[in-house]
Amino acid sequence: MSASIISIDGHRLDQAPPIAIASERRRAALHALGCGLKQHGYAFTTVTPLTHSRVNARLANGWAHDLSGIFGWSRAFKPAVVNATLMDLMHEADVLNHDNGMLRSVLRASTLDGQLYLHSAYPTNAADAVFFGPDTYRFVRAMRASLAARSAPVKRAADIGCGAGPGAITIALAHPGASVFAADINPAALVLTDINARIAGVDNLTPVESNLLASVDGQFDLIVANPPYLIDREQRAYRHGGGDLGAGLSVAIVDEAIKRLAPGGTLMLYTGAAIVANADPFRQAAEPRLRAAGFHWTYDEIDPDVFGEELDEAPYAYADRIAAVWLCATRPDGGA
């Protein structure tokens, strides 16, 4: 596999091929690159796009001077910044864009709970971008707390909309005897989930291209999800939740879980809820469904105010705020 050559504003640009069509050779190189970064003690916490933009706009941050600048802040860099071994791995993994001597990685790397996750570089403008950010950290930490409080065994689990795979990988590490399915409609997400699972040493995870759980049979002891929950004008899959205020996909996941959870099975859902006149329309849609199905649940605001800049957009003209919420819902052992 080799980079394709295109031209932007008259400048020659060698463009890395899409992640979604990664060959086994490229996957092996990406795995080696991720492991190489871990061996170098790489660590980076990914911030919101707005914070990322502000930090990168500082005069001193025009170029990357270390691995965090390259793989975290997605800055342009010169070859001398990277040691020869990592540079060779970047070439083998086809993750470099070249423009007149300037290099830039098409992937970022974030660390969470001792694991490293490859995902799309900033800015995530592409329709098939694989997102990772502050929501990911809140999602995984809330899920770990709920998993620790849950005593029932997990034999089959699914992560709906797995993205880079942090939810599915966290489950697979916590329950090595379980069969974990990482479902997404984005082929690039499935490739990166597969690679990130290899980096983590996970062997009980299966990536599957699926709209919700349509391509996976059977019931589950655990379903988790961190779906997109905003109204995105471009309707990018990683960001657009649908419905009037972005809750359409989250409601669909609740419906899917009600159908597919085994007795004693649990849904753990991290999402965003637009609050209008002190009311939460997502909660108002989810609770009657759970009640009718006989579920027990808890519902908590993890953060009362996220993505405040979205309130300037037309769909949120009457919203007071967007809250990050955690729904944990369980079908009783005697349920259908």
N, C-alpha and C positions, 0 to 999 in steps of 0.2 A: 504494500500500500504506500502511496506517495502523495505528497501534498499537491493540490491543484493550484494553478496560477490564474489570478484574476487581476483586474486593475480597478483601483478606486481613486478618483480625482487625479488620474494620470500617474499614480505611483504603483510600481510593481509590488504585488502582495502574494506571497506563497501562503495559501490558506489550508489549514489543517482539515482533513476530511471529517465528515460528520461522525460523532461518537456512536450514533444509532446503528451504523453499519460496520462496527468494529469486528475484525477477523479475530480468530483465536490467537494469532500471533500478536496482534495489537493488544488484546486483553491481557495476555501474559506480560507484555511490556508495561501496561498500565498498573498491573498488580505489582511488578517489580519497582516501579516508580513510587507507588504509595508506600511500599515496605521500605524503600530507600529513604523517603522523607521521615518515616518513623524512626529509623535507625539514626538519623541526624538530629533527633530530638525536636523535630518540627512541632510547633503548637500555634494555633490561630483560632480566635473566636470571631466568627462572622457577624457583622453588625447589619443594621438596616441599610437599605440602599441610600437613604437620605444621609445618614452618617457617613457611609462609604464615600459618597460624592464630596461631602464637606472636607473630609480628611485628605482625600486625594487631590483636592484643589489647592492645598497649601503648597507654597513655592518649593519647599524642600522635598516634596513628594512626587516630583515629576518623573523620577526614575526609581526603580527598585534597587536596593543595595544589599538585600539579603533574601532568604527564602520566603519569609513572610511577605515581603514586598511583591515577590513574583507570584506565589501561590495563594496568598491571602488577599492582598490589596489589588491584584490583577494589574500591576504596573508594568510598563515597558522596561526591558532590561538589556544589558549588554552581556555577551557570553562570559566575560571574565568574572561575573558575579557568582557563577555556579561552578562547582568543581566538575572535572571531566566526566566522572562516573555518572552523576545526575544528568549532565547535559546529554550524554549518550543515551540514557534512558528516556529523556524527553524526546529525542529524535526517534528512537525506536517506537515510542508510544504515539508518535504523530500528534503531539499536543502544541506544536509551535506555529505561530503565525509570524512571518518574516516581512518586514517592510523597510527596505533601504538600510539594512544594518540594525534595525530595531527588532527586538524579539518580544513576544507576548504569549503567555500560556492561555490556551482555550479552556483550561480547567482551573478551578480553585481547589484548595484542600482545607477543610475545617476539622478541628479536633473537638471531641465530646466524650466525656467519661472514659478517657484513655484510648478511644478509637479514632481513626482517621477516615474521613469521608471525602472522596473526590466528587465534585459537582461543578456546575457551569460557572464560567468566569463572569465577573462584573463587566458591563451591565448585562442583566439577564433580559435582553430584548427579544430573543428568538422565540418563536412559537413553541419550540420543543426544549426550552431551557429547563434545566433540572435545578430547582431552587433549594437553598439551605440558608437558614438565618435564625434570628432570635426566636421565632415561633418554634423552630426545631428543638432548641434547647428547652423551652418551656414544655413542649410536648413530651420529650423523652423523660424529663425529670418528673413530670406528673404521672406518666405511665409507670416509671420505676416505683414510685410510691404506692400506686394502686396495685401493682403486681405483688409488692411485698405484703400488702394487706389481704391478698386473695389466697386462700388456702387450697382451693380446688385445683386438681392437676390440669395441666395444659398438654393435650396430645396433638391437637390441630389448631393452628392459629393463622390469621390472615391480617395483612396490613394493606388497607385499601388506599390507593394513591401513594405508593411507597416512596416516590421520589428517589433520593439517593440511598434510601434503605435504612436510615437510622432506627425507625420503629421496628421493622422486621428483624434487623440484626440484634437489637437490644433483647427482643423476645428470644431469638435463637440462642444467644449467649446465656440468658437466664434459664432457659428450658432446653438443654441440649438434646433431650430425648423427643422433643416435639417436632412435628412436620410444620414448617412455617412457609406460608405462601406470600410472596411480595407481588402485589398486583398493581398494574398501572397501565394507562392507555398510551403512554409515551415510550417508544422503544429505547430512546436514549436513557431514560430513567432506569429501565430494566438492565441495560448494559452496565451502568454505573453501580446499581445495586449488586449485581453479580460480582463486579470487581471489588467493591467495598466489603462484601462478605468474605471474599478470598483474603483480603488484607487483614480482616478480623479473625481469620482462621475458622470461619463458620462453614459447616458442611451439611446443615439440616435446613437450608433455605432454598426455595424454588421460586425464581422470578417467573411471572406469567403475565402476558399481555391480556388485559381484561378490563372491561367496563364494569366497575364495581366487582362483583364476584361471578359474573355471567360465565366465565370460562373455567371456573373451578367448581367441582361437584362436592356434595356432602355438607355436613354440619361442622361447626367450629366451637371450640371451647373458649376462644378469645378472638375478637375482632378489634383492631385498632385503626385509627385514621387521624390524619392531620390534613384535611382537605383545603383547597383554596376557598376563601370565603369573602372575597371582595368582588365588586363589580368592575370589571376591566374593559375599557372601551375596545381594546383589540381582542378581547376574549381569549387571551393566552391561557392554555390549559393549566399551567401551574399556579395561576392567579385568580381566574374567573370562577366564582362559585355559582353564578346563575341565580334565578329568582329575582324578586324585587330588590332585595338588599344583600345579595350574595349568599343567602342561606340555602339555596336550592339543592346543592350537592350534599350539604350536611344533612338535610332532611331525608334525602334519598338514601344516605348511608344508614340512618336510623331505621328506615323501612327495610333495607337489606338485612341489617342485623337481626331485626325481629323475625325475619323469615329464616335466617341461616344459623342462628345460635342454637346449640344443643342445650338441653336442660342443665342449668347451672352455669351456662356460658355467659360471658361478659363482653359488653361493648365499652371500649375506652375511646372517647372522641374528644379531640382538641380542635376547637374551631373559634371563629370570631362571630360575634353577634352585634348587629347594629341596634343600638338602644334608641327608641323613639318615644318621646313623652314619658320617660321612665318605664317603658314596657320593652320586653325582649321578645320580638316576634319569633325568633328561632325556638326559644323555650316554649312559647305558646303553641308552636306547631309540634314539637317533639313530645311534650308531656302527655297529651291525650293519646297519642299512639302507644307510648310505653304503658300507660295505665290500662288501655284496652287489651294489651297483650299480657298483662299480669306481671310486668317487670317491677323490680325494685331499683331505684336510682338515686344518685346524688348529682347535684348540679352546682358548680362553683365558678365564680369569676376569679381567674388567675391574675388578670391584669385589667383594671377598669377602663384603660384608655390606651389603645394601640392604633397606629396608622392614622393619627389625627389629621394629617394632610389630606386624607381622602374626603374629609367633610367639605372640602371646597368643590368637590365634584357633584354634578347635577343629581345623580341617584341618591345622594345623601343629604339633599337639601333640607330635609326635616329630621335628620338624625342628630341626637345629642352627642353621641360618642360611639366608638366601636370597642367592645370589650372582648378580651380573650377568655374563653370559657372552657370548662372541663366537665364533660358528661360521662359518668360511669354508671352503666345500667346492666342489670343481671336478670336473666330468666331464672325463676325458681327451679329447684331440682325436679319438682313435680309438674313442671310446665309441659306444653305440647312440644 
